[in-house]
Amino acid sequence: MPGLCSHCAPFIHLSIQLTHEGVSLKVQFSLIDEYLAMGTMGPKGFRIFYFGNISIGTPPQQFRVLFDTGSSDLWVSSVFCLDPGCGKHRLFNPRGSTTFQMTDRHMYFCNELGQIVGFFGRDIVQIGDLVIMNQTFALTYRQASKILPLLPFEGVLGLGYPSLATTGIIPVFDSLMLQKVISEPVFAFYLNNKKGYGSVVMLGGVDHSYYKGDLNWVPVPKCHYWQITVDRISVNGKVIGCSSRCQATLDTGTAFVHGPIRLITNIQRLIGARPYHGYQYSSISCRGSIGIPRVVFTINGIDYPMRTEDYIVSITSSLCFSAFLGGTEKVTKSETWILGDAFLKQYFLVFDRRNNRIGLAHAV
């Protein structure tokens, strides 16, 4: 592949665990309610979380983090947090690390998940065999939320561009590049939803055995979100979105596919989904049907279909939701889509910082 090296060292394969919970952890675009958070805790819930282990400090303290292309900061719960959102999780103890350094910087997020407040410190961060010195990260001391206690991880590791990070904070992947820990400025995701197979995030290189065919490269026009241009969205050959092209963010930290309410409502109608008891989610038949159409995203001239099994979210054996959600018009006036894991899990994804582009290929 042009611009990539398949045998560059060092690079790692970091296995990411799959869980049954179906809540999306996303700052700007997650439209979450408590019902879905509670409803997807059962064994038949939507397998949508992809998270892995990192360690922080000396000696190392291990944490489960969500690898999120839609944000850029690294944060974990700390011993200073007494909220229920922290209580059941592993907590970072700065007093237990001989290499921890305090800063005078503070972190504050307020979103649909609740309030997340903390302060920044520096320490050694290790991801697999990759070691980052003096990485700045946030330690939370306030997590006021009904949803955070249900999440199966302690923090988020953002892989977005530096412009998304808290001002003056160098993101983890940029530290890997600056400290020359990796030789190629790329990372890749293999989000496998099949039982018995592991998911993988690759930092600093690409393993070609995880995809078939060629990588189709799509430019990222602005170094902010991992955002690309979508030619059109169609159902049964009829254009139902992005009629004059539009922007879409590829976001591993979001579970579902988000778009403008007006267009999402039309998609729900076409796939047979119906509003569910006043919630923002729409119920759909759990059985699926050969008559239910695919929703096709055409990107850079190539069709990327979402099959029925990709957008049916199983809550119980008799209750299923559509993976399409509205709401993006609340944060941007132009037609914008968020392509979360329901879409991304079908494809092998390469994020190329050197050339500011994303490569997509069918996952094996």
C-alpha positions in Angstrom: 0.0 0.0 0.0 1.3 3.4 -0.9 2.5 5.3 2.2 2.2 2.3 4.5 4.6 -0.4 5.6 3.2 -3.7 6.6 6.3 -4.8 8.4 7.3 -1.6 10.2 8.5 -2.1 13.7 7.5 -1.5 16.3 3.8 -1.9 15.9 1.4 -3.7 18.1 -1.8 -5.6 17.8 -3.8 -4.7 20.9 -6.7 -7.1 21.4 -9.9 -5.3 22.4 -12.6 -7.0 24.4 -16.2 -7.1 23.2 -19.0 -6.7 25.7 -22.7 -7.0 25.4 -23.6 -3.5 26.5 -24.9 -1.2 23.8 -24.4 2.3 25.1 -22.3 4.8 23.1 -19.7 6.9 25.0 -19.5 10.1 22.9 -19.2 13.7 24.0 -20.9 15.6 21.2 -23.3 13.2 19.4 -24.4 10.4 21.8 -28.1 10.8 22.4 -28.5 8.4 25.3 -31.3 7.7 27.7 -31.3 5.6 30.8 -33.7 3.1 29.3 -31.4 1.8 26.6 -28.4 1.8 29.0 -30.4 -0.5 31.4 -32.0 -2.5 28.6 -28.8 -3.6 26.9 -27.1 -5.1 30.0 -28.6 -8.6 29.4 -26.9 -11.5 27.5 -28.7 -10.7 24.3 -27.6 -7.0 24.2 -25.9 -5.4 21.3 -22.2 -6.2 21.2 -20.9 -2.7 20.6 -18.1 -1.8 23.1 -14.6 -2.3 21.9 -12.1 -1.6 24.7 -8.6 -2.7 25.7 -6.1 -2.5 28.5 -3.5 0.2 29.1 -1.3 0.8 32.1 -0.4 4.1 33.8 2.4 4.8 36.4 5.2 3.1 38.2 4.5 0.4 39.1 1.9 0.1 36.4 -1.8 0.4 37.2 -4.0 -1.2 34.6 -7.2 0.3 33.1 -9.8 -0.6 30.5 -10.3 2.2 28.1 -12.5 2.9 25.1 -10.4 3.7 22.0 -12.2 6.6 20.5 -11.5 8.3 17.1 -14.1 11.0 18.0 -12.1 12.6 20.8 -8.4 13.2 21.6 -7.9 13.3 25.4 -7.0 10.4 27.6 -8.9 10.2 30.9 -9.4 7.6 33.6 -11.3 7.4 36.9 -9.3 8.2 40.0 -9.3 7.5 43.7 -10.5 11.1 44.3 -13.8 10.3 42.7 -16.6 9.3 45.1 -19.5 9.3 42.7 -21.3 6.0 41.8 -19.9 6.4 38.3 -16.5 5.6 39.7 -17.2 3.2 42.5 -17.3 -0.1 40.6 -14.3 0.7 38.4 -10.5 0.6 38.7 -9.3 3.9 40.0 -5.9 5.5 39.4 -4.0 6.4 42.5 -1.3 9.0 41.9 0.2 8.3 45.3 0.9 4.8 44.1 3.1 5.9 41.2 6.6 7.2 41.8 6.6 8.8 38.3 3.4 10.8 38.6 3.6 14.6 38.2 0.8 17.0 39.0 -0.2 19.9 36.7 -2.3 23.0 37.3 -4.7 22.1 34.4 -8.3 21.1 34.9 -10.8 19.0 32.7 -14.5 19.6 32.5 -17.0 17.8 30.2 -20.7 18.2 30.3 -22.8 16.1 28.0 -25.6 13.5 27.8 -23.6 11.2 30.0 -23.4 13.7 32.8 -20.7 15.9 34.3 -17.1 14.6 34.1 -14.6 16.8 36.0 -11.0 16.2 36.7 -7.4 17.5 36.6 -4.5 16.7 34.4 -1.3 15.0 35.4 1.7 13.3 33.7 3.0 9.8 34.0 4.2 6.8 32.0 1.5 5.3 29.8 2.0 1.8 28.3 -0.1 0.3 25.5 1.0 -3.3 24.9 4.7 -3.0 24.4 4.6 0.7 23.5 5.8 3.0 26.3 5.1 6.8 26.4 7.0 9.0 28.8 5.4 12.0 30.5 2.0 11.6 28.9 -0.5 14.1 30.0 -3.9 12.6 31.0 -6.9 13.5 33.1 -7.8 12.0 36.4 -11.5 12.4 37.1 -12.8 13.3 40.6 -16.4 13.9 39.6 -18.5 11.6 37.4 -22.2 12.7 38.0 -24.1 10.3 35.7 -26.6 7.5 35.8 -24.9 5.8 32.8 -21.2 5.8 33.7 -21.7 3.2 36.5 -22.9 0.7 33.9 -20.0 1.1 31.5 -17.5 -1.7 31.5 -14.4 0.5 31.3 -12.6 3.2 33.3 -11.8 5.8 30.7 -11.4 6.9 27.2 -8.3 7.0 25.0 -8.9 9.5 22.2 -7.3 9.0 18.8 -8.6 12.1 17.1 -6.6 15.0 15.8 -4.8 17.4 18.3 -7.3 20.2 17.5 -10.0 18.1 19.4 -7.9 17.8 22.5 -8.0 20.2 25.5 -5.9 23.2 24.6 -2.2 22.6 25.1 -2.6 18.8 25.7 -0.7 16.5 23.4 -2.8 13.4 22.6 -1.5 9.9 23.1 -1.0 9.1 19.4 0.9 12.3 18.8 3.1 11.4 21.8 3.8 8.1 20.1 4.9 9.9 17.0 6.9 12.7 18.7 8.8 10.3 20.9 9.4 8.0 17.9 7.9 5.0 19.7 6.2 4.0 16.4 7.8 4.3 12.9 4.6 4.9 10.8 2.0 7.5 11.7 -1.0 5.2 11.2 -3.4 3.2 13.3 -6.0 0.7 12.3 -9.2 -0.9 13.7 -10.6 -4.4 13.2 -13.9 -4.3 15.0 -15.1 -7.9 15.0 -18.6 -8.6 16.1 -18.4 -12.4 15.8 -18.3 -14.7 18.8 -14.9 -16.4 19.2 -12.9 -13.8 17.3 -11.0 -10.9 18.8 -11.1 -7.3 17.8 -7.8 -5.5 17.3 -6.4 -1.9 17.2 -3.0 -1.6 15.6 -0.7 1.3 16.4 2.1 2.2 14.0 1.5 -0.2 11.2 -1.0 -2.4 9.4 -1.5 -6.2 9.2 -3.0 -7.0 5.8 -4.3 -10.3 6.9 -7.3 -8.6 8.6 -8.9 -7.5 5.4 -9.6 -8.7 1.9 -9.3 -6.8 -1.4 -7.8 -3.4 -1.6 -7.9 -0.5 0.8 -10.0 2.3 -0.7 -8.5 5.6 0.4 -10.7 8.6 1.2 -9.2 12.1 2.0 -9.8 13.9 5.3 -10.4 17.5 4.2 -9.9 19.1 7.6 -7.7 17.9 10.4 -10.2 18.0 13.2 -12.6 15.1 13.3 -11.8 12.0 11.2 -14.4 13.3 8.7 -14.9 12.4 5.1 -17.2 13.3 2.2 -20.1 11.0 1.5 -21.4 11.0 -2.1 -24.9 9.9 -1.3 -27.0 7.6 0.9 -29.5 5.4 -0.8 -32.2 2.7 -0.3 -33.2 0.5 -3.1 -31.4 2.7 -5.5 -33.2 5.9 -4.4 -31.2 8.7 -2.8 -32.5 9.4 0.7 -29.6 11.4 2.1 -26.5 13.4 1.1 -28.2 14.3 -2.2 -25.6 17.1 -2.7 -22.8 15.3 -0.9 -22.3 15.7 2.9 -19.8 15.1 5.6 -19.6 12.1 7.9 -17.4 11.4 10.9 -16.0 7.8 11.4 -16.3 7.4 15.1 -15.3 4.3 17.0 -16.6 5.8 20.2 -20.1 5.9 19.0 -22.3 2.8 18.8 -24.9 3.8 16.2 -25.3 5.8 13.0 -26.5 9.4 13.6 -28.0 11.8 11.1 -30.5 14.6 10.8 -33.9 13.7 12.3 -35.8 14.3 9.1 -33.6 11.9 7.1 -33.4 9.3 9.9 -37.2 9.3 10.2 -37.4 8.5 6.5 -34.9 5.6 6.8 -36.8 4.2 9.8 -40.0 4.2 7.6 -38.2 2.5 4.7 -36.7 -0.3 6.9 -39.9 -0.8 8.9 -38.9 0.7 12.2 -41.4 2.4 14.4 -41.2 4.9 17.3 -41.0 3.1 20.6 -43.2 4.5 23.4 -42.0 8.1 23.2 -38.3 7.2 23.3 -35.9 8.5 20.6 -35.2 4.9 19.5 -37.3 3.0 17.0 -38.3 -0.6 17.4 -37.8 -3.1 14.5 -38.6 -6.7 13.9 -36.0 -9.0 15.6 -36.4 -11.6 12.9 -35.1 -9.5 10.1 -36.4 -10.1 6.6 -35.1 -10.5 3.1 -37.6 -7.8 2.3 -35.9 -5.2 4.5 -33.6 -3.1 2.3 -29.9 -2.3 2.8 -28.9 1.3 3.5 -26.1 2.1 1.2 -23.4 4.8 1.9 -21.5 5.7 -1.3 -18.1 7.1 -0.4 -15.5 8.1 -3.0 -17.5 6.3 -5.7 -17.7 3.0 -3.8 -20.8 1.6 -2.2 -20.7 0.6 1.5 -24.0 -1.1 2.4 -25.4 -1.6 5.9 -27.1 -5.0 6.0 -30.2 -5.8 8.1 -28.1 -7.6 10.7 -25.9 -4.5 11.0 -28.6 -2.1 12.0 -30.8 -4.4 14.1 -29.9 -3.9 17.8 -31.1 -6.9 19.9 -32.2 -5.9 23.4 -34.1 -9.1 24.2 -35.3 -12.0 22.1 -38.5 -10.0 21.4 -37.3 -6.4 21.5 -35.0 -4.9 18.9 -34.1 -1.3 18.0 -32.9 0.3 14.8 -29.2 1.5 15.0 -30.2 4.7 13.3 -30.6 7.8 15.5 -31.3 11.5 14.7 -30.0 14.6 16.3 -26.9 15.8 14.4 -28.8 19.0 13.4 -28.5 20.1 17.0 -24.7 20.5 16.7 -24.3 21.6 13.0 -26.5 23.3 10.5 -25.1 21.4 7.5 -26.1 17.8 6.8 -23.7 15.7 8.9 -23.6 12.0 9.8 -21.8 10.1 12.5 -20.8 6.6 11.3 -20.4 4.6 14.5 -19.6 1.0 15.2 -22.9 -0.4 13.7 -21.4 0.7 10.3 -17.7 0.4 11.0 -17.6 -3.2 12.3 -18.0 -4.5 8.7 -14.8 -2.9 7.6 -11.1 -2.8 8.3 -10.2 0.8 8.9 -6.8 2.6 8.5 -6.3 6.1 9.9 -3.3 7.7 8.2 -2.1 10.9 9.9 0.8 11.5 7.5 -1.5 11.7 4.4 -4.7 12.7 6.3 -6.8 10.0 4.8 -8.8 6.9 5.9 -8.5 3.5 4.2 -11.5 1.2 4.1 -11.6 -2.5 3.1 -13.9 -5.4 3.8 -12.9 -7.1 7.1 -12.2 -10.8 6.9 
